[in-house]
Amino acid sequence: MVQQSMTDSLIERPVFIVSDSTGITAETFSHAVLSQFEAIAFQSVRLPFIDSVEKADAAARRITQQADRGGPPPLVFSTLVDPEIADRIRAAPCVFLDLFGSFVHHLEGVLGVSASRSVGRSHTNGLSKQYNNRIEAINFSLAHDDGQYVQGLEQADVILVGVSRCGKTPTSLYLAMQYAVKAANYPLIPEDFDRGALPAALLPYRRKLFGLSIQPDRLSEVRNERRPNSTYASLKQCRQEVADAERLMRMENIPWLSTTTRSIEEISTKILDEVGLDRMSY
């Protein structure tokens, strides 16, 4: 007898992400909302740059073809700005969720002004100062990854510390890409634990430090992917390093959190809040 897997028992529902720009905003929102419905397997398709009636008609045909296969109608998450283009998609057999119209119409009444309804406005707004800040932050984080370059650390908004492979690099890059935060990261190694002190290069920037930790068994799994069956990846070594790193962070009064069960978005948000960098402008 073949046992049915959990995936096989899920209800499937097609989802289309339709946007006149990249579709990243609509995709992020849809993932956040749909993740609340664990009994359904959503099959998402992103349709970006739908910025003409012709493209809208082609997208509507694709949605219709999906609907004609039977089953419940597709869900469509839309951030289309142009009402005419949006109406072409809305006419397809689907559940149309107008993220742009739902909020903009209400805000026009609250703010007392009309929206510009310019295509791609959320991206072009940042092509000057905000965009340049993000690129500068990314370059900074890449240059100051894993303690490879200590010059310029005074420019860092935050310096992440922790044992090797606990998530410092991806978190640094996410902070730079999403929030233009200049995030450096520096590894804590057994030599630091033997001395019972922070690396000398970090001492002038103690107030900028934020620690990341991880459960030893998970750390061992991650390290084994890089160096299988090595002392570096052994559970014993991971247990020792994690315990020593957390002890050092407590001794130095460095705020820290475990990355084991947190997404990179959660980790980054916590860091922004703890370090006082939760800033955003439009």
C-alpha positions as MATLAB code, in Angstrom:
seq = 'MVQQSMTDSLIERPVFIVSDSTGITAETFSHAVLSQFEAIAFQSVRLPFIDSVEKADAAARRITQQADRGGPPPLVFSTLVDPEIADRIRAAPCVFLDLFGSFVHHLEGVLGVSASRSVGRSHTNGLSKQYNNRIEAINFSLAHDDGQYVQGLEQADVILVGVSRCGKTPTSLYLAMQYAVKAANYPLIPEDFDRGALPAALLPYRRKLFGLSIQPDRLSEVRNERRPNSTYASLKQCRQEVADAERLMRMENIPWLSTTTRSIEEISTKILDEVGLDRMSY';
ca = [
       0.000    0.000    0.000;
       1.419    3.382   -1.062;
       1.182    6.010    1.649;
      -0.231    9.325    0.466;
       2.054   12.269    1.142;
       0.902   15.516    2.689;
       1.553   17.322   -0.614;
      -0.739   14.900   -2.477;
      -3.590   15.628   -0.076;
      -3.409   19.421   -0.480;
      -5.958   21.298   -2.552;
      -4.292   22.987   -5.526;
      -5.175   26.525   -6.576;
      -3.596   28.499   -9.439;
      -2.399   32.022   -8.679;
      -1.339   34.750  -11.102;
       0.737   37.760  -10.041;
       0.058   40.532  -12.569;
       1.952   43.810  -12.585;
       2.924   46.631  -14.923;
       6.402   46.543  -13.370;
       8.472   43.753  -11.806;
       5.630   42.219   -9.790;
       7.830   41.825   -6.729;
       5.495   43.865   -4.526;
       2.422   41.861   -5.501;
       4.329   38.587   -5.205;
       5.575   39.426   -1.712;
       2.093   40.425   -0.575;
       0.488   37.328   -2.073;
       3.003   35.021   -0.399;
       2.373   36.674    2.966;
      -1.395   36.291    2.642;
      -1.524   32.840    1.077;
       0.901   31.376    3.624;
      -1.986   31.537    6.103;
      -3.843   28.813    4.178;
      -1.774   25.714    4.842;
      -4.320   23.256    3.448;
      -3.941   24.634   -0.083;
      -1.019   24.252   -2.489;
      -0.813   27.485   -4.444;
       0.821   27.353   -7.872;
       2.007   30.885   -8.595;
       2.871   32.395  -11.967;
       4.277   35.922  -12.192;
       3.303   38.042  -15.205;
       5.441   41.215  -15.014;
       5.551   44.285  -17.273;
       1.904   44.116  -18.362;
       1.966   47.751  -19.445;
      -0.185   47.772  -22.585;
      -3.649   46.655  -23.630;
      -2.097   44.065  -25.933;
      -0.079   42.519  -23.119;
      -3.120   42.624  -20.848;
      -5.195   40.739  -23.416;
      -2.460   38.114  -23.730;
      -2.317   37.749  -19.943;
      -6.121   37.480  -19.765;
      -6.046   34.689  -22.348;
      -3.470   32.810  -20.293;
      -5.614   33.145  -17.166;
      -8.678   32.015  -19.129;
      -6.829   28.959  -20.432;
      -6.013   28.006  -16.867;
      -9.636   28.484  -15.807;
     -10.839   26.335  -18.736;
      -8.908   23.376  -17.357;
     -11.522   23.063  -14.650;
     -11.376   23.471  -10.925;
     -11.785   26.700   -8.958;
     -11.051   29.979  -10.766;
      -7.498   31.302  -10.541;
      -6.612   33.934   -7.971;
      -5.131   37.080   -9.505;
      -3.113   39.517   -7.404;
      -2.771   42.758   -9.335;
      -0.774   45.948   -8.888;
      -1.815   47.322  -12.270;
      -2.070   51.109  -12.249;
      -3.889   51.772  -15.531;
      -7.654   51.131  -15.030;
      -8.151   50.064  -18.659;
      -5.390   47.474  -18.453;
      -6.699   46.267  -15.091;
     -10.218   45.888  -16.519;
      -8.897   43.589  -19.278;
      -7.529   41.234  -16.632;
     -10.580   41.602  -14.421;
     -12.779   40.389  -17.307;
     -11.067   36.985  -17.290;
     -12.700   34.168  -15.268;
     -10.778   34.742  -12.055;
     -10.897   36.112   -8.542;
      -9.352   39.550   -9.129;
      -7.591   41.102   -6.127;
      -6.740   44.717   -6.947;
      -3.998   45.628   -4.465;
      -3.356   48.999   -6.053;
      -6.935   50.164   -6.512;
      -8.115   48.991   -3.098;
      -5.662   51.192   -1.247;
      -5.144   54.109   -3.632;
      -8.860   54.926   -3.981;
      -9.251   55.039   -0.199;
      -6.095   57.111    0.276;
      -7.192   59.642   -2.331;
     -10.193   60.387   -0.121;
      -8.166   60.473    3.073;
      -5.345   62.627    1.665;
      -7.577   64.836   -0.452;
      -5.371   64.537   -3.553;
      -5.430   62.320   -6.634;
      -2.773   59.686   -7.175;
      -0.504   60.138  -10.205;
      -1.228   56.561  -11.375;
       2.183   56.437  -13.036;
       3.410   53.002  -14.082;
       6.477   51.806  -12.170;
       6.416   54.801   -9.854;
       7.518   52.799   -6.794;
      10.729   51.838   -8.608;
      11.544   55.050  -10.477;
      11.146   57.069   -7.264;
      14.279   55.451   -5.922;
      16.493   55.709   -8.982;
      18.239   58.727   -7.523;
      19.268   58.983   -3.884;
      17.484   55.910   -2.483;
      18.654   53.658   -5.307;
      22.233   54.885   -5.059;
      22.154   54.359   -1.293;
      21.155   50.730   -1.794;
      23.917   50.105   -4.331;
      26.460   51.748   -2.029;
      25.272   49.616    0.891;
      25.503   46.410   -1.167;
      29.059   47.236   -2.236;
      29.964   47.989    1.376;
      28.510   44.701    2.647;
      30.304   42.698   -0.033;
      33.618   44.386    0.767;
      33.177   43.838    4.510;
      31.985   40.245    4.380;
      33.420   37.722    6.839;
      35.929   40.182    8.291;
      37.951   40.233    5.067;
      38.328   44.036    5.100;
      38.405   45.999    8.360;
      39.159   49.437    6.945;
      36.056   51.595    6.818;
      34.166   49.831    9.602;
      33.434   53.240   11.083;
      31.001   53.705    8.175;
      29.010   50.606    9.109;
      25.462   50.997   10.397;
      25.708   47.594   12.038;
      28.353   44.859   12.366;
      27.039   41.313   12.660;
      29.123   38.862   14.672;
      28.786   35.133   15.235;
      30.321   31.766   14.435;
      30.969   30.717   10.873;
      27.839   29.760    8.863;
      25.250   31.142   11.286;
      23.666   33.422    8.668;
      25.735   36.609    8.853;
      26.394   37.040    5.116;
      22.837   36.598    3.769;
      21.482   38.839    6.522;
      24.045   41.549    5.729;
      23.163   41.490    2.049;
      19.427   41.488    2.725;
      19.773   44.548    4.963;
      21.767   46.297    2.238;
      19.457   45.378   -0.639;
      16.174   46.068    1.110;
      17.006   48.904    3.490;
      20.274   50.466    2.260;
      21.866   49.505    5.581;
      25.658   49.280    5.525;
      26.029   45.952    7.287;
      29.456   44.426    7.826;
      29.935   40.982    9.334;
      32.797   39.507   11.289;
      33.322   35.884   12.388;
      33.942   34.835   15.973;
      36.531   32.053   15.966;
      38.018   29.675   18.578;
      41.032   31.986   19.067;
      38.657   34.721   20.230;
      37.052   32.330   22.700;
      40.432   31.228   24.033;
      41.316   34.873   24.709;
      37.867   35.527   26.116;
      37.685   38.808   24.243;
      36.376   40.340   21.039;
      38.717   40.678   18.051;
      40.757   43.866   18.386;
      39.374   45.219   15.098;
      35.871   45.317   16.606;
      36.645   47.019   19.905;
      36.202   50.617   18.643;
      32.755   49.708   17.262;
      31.253   47.848   20.203;
      27.997   49.844   20.026;
      27.467   48.763   16.417;
      27.708   45.043   17.133;
      24.784   42.641   16.876;
      25.204   38.916   17.396;
      23.730   35.977   15.520;
      23.664   32.463   16.934;
      22.209   29.136   15.829;
      21.377   25.749   17.323;
      24.422   23.449   17.150;
      22.648   20.610   15.333;
      21.486   22.981   12.596;
      24.947   24.525   12.370;
      26.425   21.066   11.932;
      24.027   20.361    9.060;
      24.953   23.616    7.317;
      28.680   23.097    7.760;
      28.493   19.499    6.541;
      27.139   20.789    3.246;
      30.345   22.757    2.864;
      32.899   20.434    4.489;
      31.417   16.947    4.940;
      32.695   14.814    7.816;
      35.173   17.446    8.987;
      36.027   18.514   12.523;
      34.721   21.945   11.520;
      31.283   20.418   10.879;
      31.187   17.961   13.761;
      28.388   18.342   16.274;
      30.923   18.458   19.107;
      32.780   21.375   17.505;
      29.529   23.199   16.719;
      28.271   22.804   20.290;
      31.524   24.179   21.676;
      31.676   27.172   19.319;
      28.033   28.153   19.802;
      28.325   27.932   23.588;
      31.550   29.960   23.570;
      30.133   32.583   21.190;
      26.978   33.078   23.229;
      29.032   33.309   26.417;
      31.254   35.971   24.841;
      28.271   37.963   23.585;
      26.660   37.905   27.020;
      29.931   38.930   28.647;
      30.363   41.826   26.203;
      26.679   42.806   26.521;
      26.086   42.381   22.773;
      22.412   41.979   21.759;
      21.906   38.756   19.827;
      19.327   36.311   18.548;
      19.174   32.772   17.191;
      18.662   32.396   13.447;
      17.602   28.746   13.663;
      13.833   29.118   13.255;
      13.659   32.661   11.911;
      13.406   33.798    8.304;
      15.902   36.323    6.990;
      13.104   38.896    6.978;
      12.436   38.305   10.679;
      16.122   38.438   11.540;
      16.613   41.692    9.635;
      13.536   43.331   11.158;
      14.708   42.430   14.658;
      18.147   43.884   13.953;
      16.671   47.113   12.566;
      14.517   47.467   15.653;
      17.232   46.628   18.184;
      19.893   48.828   16.602;
      17.488   51.704   15.927;
      17.791   51.589   12.137;
      14.107   51.077   11.321;
      13.933   53.854    8.785;
      12.134   54.200    5.477;
      11.118   57.144    3.315;
       9.084   57.486    0.134;
];
